[in-house]
Amino acid sequence: MKSFDIVTITVNSALDKSTHFRGLVPEQKIRCDEPRFDAGGGGINVSKAISRLGGTSLAVFTSGGATGKMLEELVAKEGIAFEAVAVESWTRESFVAVDDNTNSQYRFGFTGGKISDEESDRILETIAALKPKFLVASGSLNEGLSVNFYSKIAEITKKSKAKLIVDTSGEALKKALEVGVYMIKPNVGELAKLIGVERLELEEVNEAAKQIIAKGGAEIVVVSLGPQGAVLVAKDVYEFVPAPNVAKKSTVGAGDSMVGGMVWALSQNKSLKEVIRWGVACGSAATMNEGTQLFKSEDAKRLFEWLKNK
């Protein structure tokens, strides 16, 4: 198999479905427009974002049942190289519906099917066989997977000297930090939990991130501030980037787009100042599109130019 500088792993992949309707009425049949289908799940979205910036990656993801086959077809249609790890449980679906009468968005997510010990081992073996420069582990964990799953991936990347980017939350993230990773992207609430406090103010984010770095949990901590922008903290680096003011249509995939932009920039040997700006540009550009479409490359590039001197 061809080697890739960037590999993404999605254990809880999803077939994303989105539609429009007019008026939400209880106990009534809601007529919806023809649905749009997209390949989804954290790592897959990251690979899609990288592709839209002209980069290449290998997307490794679980695939089961008819929904899994459709997911594979959608990833192939995006022109993304992939390796699907077959699992018994059908690939989950997620559903986004927009009420055109109110412009309200409703997001429905289903839990992923159970992953057996044998299937878990097969995923880890697939990752161990690859030797990328950057490995992105993104998304929630399925039922049946230990909270140590991402920490097992961290052990693998330490041996191969790959730079591991983990985008998840809760105990799975805490366990990965115990081994040590290259980069994480928590929001402010998640960062507070990681250092054991109830909440953090913006002026406390830098010190909180440096606590994680000092303990060897991560080399780079990128903190998403939602509509305020984002902060990148490294050992001797602090970069705050405000989010550009754009017409927001959907926040689906914005975080994954942000990670994709940053990983692409890292693979292009960009400075950390540029890395965080590419991240914010891609994340903001994703909010300009409906449903589960992520971003258009021209929007991301235009926003990056605007952010260059911010």
N, C-alpha and C positions, 0 to 999 in steps of 0.2 A: 504493500500500500504506500502511496505517496505520503511523504512526511509533511506536517503542517506546523507552522509556528504557533498557531492558536487552535486550541481544542476547547469546545464547550461541552458540558455534561448536564443533561436534564433527566433526572430520574422520574419526575412527576410531570411528564409531558402532557399536552392537551390539544384537542381539536377545538379551536375557537370558532364560535358561531355568533354572528351579530345581525341585527335586523332593526327595523323601525316599525312603530305602530302609532295609532292616534287614539289616545284616551285609555286610561287604566280603570276598568270597572270590575269590581268583585263579582264573581260567579257568572260573568258573561264571557262568551268566546271572544278573544281579542284577535282581530285580523292583523297579521303581520306581513310586511313586505318580504320579497324573496330573500332568503338568508345569504350572507357572505361567509365563506369558510376560510380560516387562516390557520397555519401551523403555529402552535403556541407552547408556552412553558418557558421558564426563565432562560435557560441556555440556548434554546432554539431562537428565541427573540434576540439574544445577544449576537448569535451568528447572522441573523437577518440584518441587524444593524451594521455589523462589520461589512457585510456584502454591499450594503447601500453606500458605504463610503469607499468602495472599490477594493476592499480587502478580501482575504480568503480565510476560511477556518474549516475545521472538521466538526460537525455537530454529532455528538454521541447522545442517543436518547433511547428510552424504553418504548416498545411498540407492541401492542396487543390487540387482537381482534380486528373487526372491520374498521373501527375508528383509527386504529394504529396504521392500517394499510393506507387509509385516506391521508393520514398525517404524513406518512412517507412520501406519498405522491405530491403533496403540497410543498414539502421541503425540497424535493427534486425540482419542482416547477420554479422555485426561487433560485435555482442554480447553485445550491449549497451542497457541498460534499457531506455525506453523512454515513454513520454506522449505526444501524438500529439493533438494539439488544432485545431479542424476542422475550416477551413475558406472557404468562397465562392470562392475567387480568386484562380486560379491554382498556385501551387508552381512554382516559376521562375526557369529558367535554366541558367547556365553559361557555356561558351564554351572556351576551350583552345586548340589551334592548333599549332603544331611545324612544321616548314618547315625544312625537313631533309637536303635540299641543302645548307642552310645557318645556321642552328641550331637556327634560330630566333623563338621566341615564341610570339604568338598573343593571347591576352586574351579579350574575349567579355563578358561583364556582362549586364544583363537585370535588370530593376527596378522591385521591388516586386509589386505584385498586391495590390489593395487598401484593407485596413483593416477597417472594420466598427467600430463604437463606441461599439456596442454590442460584437463584437469579441475581441476588445481591453480589455473590462471589463472582458471577459472570461479568457484571458491570465493572467491578474492581479489576478483574483480570484484563478487560478490554482497555481500561485506562492505563494500567501498568505497562501494557505493550506499546503504548504511544509515548513519544519523548518530545513533547512540544516545548516551546519557550514559555508560553503562557497557557494555563489551564483555568477555565472559568467554570466554577461549580455554582449553579444558580437555581433557586426555587425551593419549594417546600419538599419534605420527604414523605413518601408513601407510607401507609400502614405496613407494618412488618419490618421496616428499616429501623435500625438502632439510631439513637441520637448521636452515636459515635461515627455515623457513616461518613460525614464530611471530614472528620478527624482522621479516618482511615485513608481518605484521599490525600490529606495533608501529609501523612507519613509517606505515601507513594511519591508525591512530588518532591519531598525532601531528598529522597534517594536519587531521583532523576534530575534534581536541581531545576525543575520547572518552577515558574512563578505562579502561585495559586491565588486566584481572586475568588473570594467566597461572598455570594450575595444571598443570604438567608437570615433567619432570626432565631431568637429563643435559645434553647439548650443546644441545638445543632451547631449554632454559631459559637457559643461559649466553648464547646468541646473542641472545635477546630482551632480556636485561639490558644487553647492549652498546648497544642502541638506547634502552632505558629504558621502564619500564612503571609502572603505578600501584600494583599490589599483586601479591605472590606468596605462595604457601603451601607452602613446603618442610617436610619433617620435619627432625629434627636431623641425620641422616646426609646428607641432600641439602644442607642448609645448609653443613655441613663441606666437602663437595666444591666448593661454589660459591666458598668463600674459600681453597681449596687446602690444607686440613688433613685429617688422617685421622679425627679424632673431636672432638667438643665435649662439655664438661660443661654442665649446666644453667646454671651461673653465667657461662658464656662465651657463651651464646646472644645476649644483649643486644648485646655488643660486636661479635660476628660480623655480626649483622643491620645494625648501624649502619655497618659497613664498606661494605655493599652500598648503603645509603642515601646515604652520603657520596660514593660514586662516581657517583651518579645512576642506579643500576640500577633502583631501585624507591623509591616514596615510603613504602610500607607493607610490612613483612615480617611475615607471620603464621607462626609456627613451631609445627607440630603436635607435641605431646609424647606422643601416644598416650594411654594410660590416665592419664597425669599431667595432661593438659589441654592448654593452648596458651598461647603468648606472642604479643602484638602489640607490634611496635616501629615507631615513626615517629620523625621528627626530634626531637621533644621529648616523646615518649610512650613509656611502658613499662607494659604491662598483662599480668600473669600471671593466668590463670583456671584453677582446678583442675577436672578433669572430675568430674561428679557420679557417685556410685556407683549404677549401674543394673544390672539383670539383662541381661547381654549374650547375644544370640542370633546375631548376624551383624555383621561389620564391613563388609560389602559396601555401597558407596555412602556410608559415613560421611564420608569426606573431601569428596565432592561436596556432601553435605548441609550440611557446615560452610561451604563456599564459598557455597552458595545462601543460607544464613542471613545471612552477612556482606554479600553483595551486596544482598539485599533491605533490610537495615538501612541500608546506605549510601544506597540509593535513597530511603529514608524520612527522610534527613537526621538519622539517629541519631548520637550521639557515638561516638567510637572505643571508649570503655569499653563502650557498649551493643553495638557492632558485634561485638566479640570474644566477648561473652557470648551473643549470638544464634548465633554460629557454633558455639561449644562446645555450646550447648543442642541445636541441630539435629543436629550430629554425634553427640552422645551418644544422642539420641532414635532415630536411625537404627539404632543397635546393638541396640535393644530389639525389633526386628522381624526375622523370618526372611527368608532369601533376598535378593531384590533389590528389596524393597518400599520402601526409604528409611524416612521417619518419619511418624508421625501428628502433625498440627498440635497437638492437645491435649497430647501428650507434650512437644513442643518448648516450648510456652508455659509449661507447668508447670515445666520445668527452668530456663527463663529466669528465672522469678520466684524460684526458689531461688538462682540465681546472681547476682541483681541486687546483692546486698550482699557478695559474695565477693571 
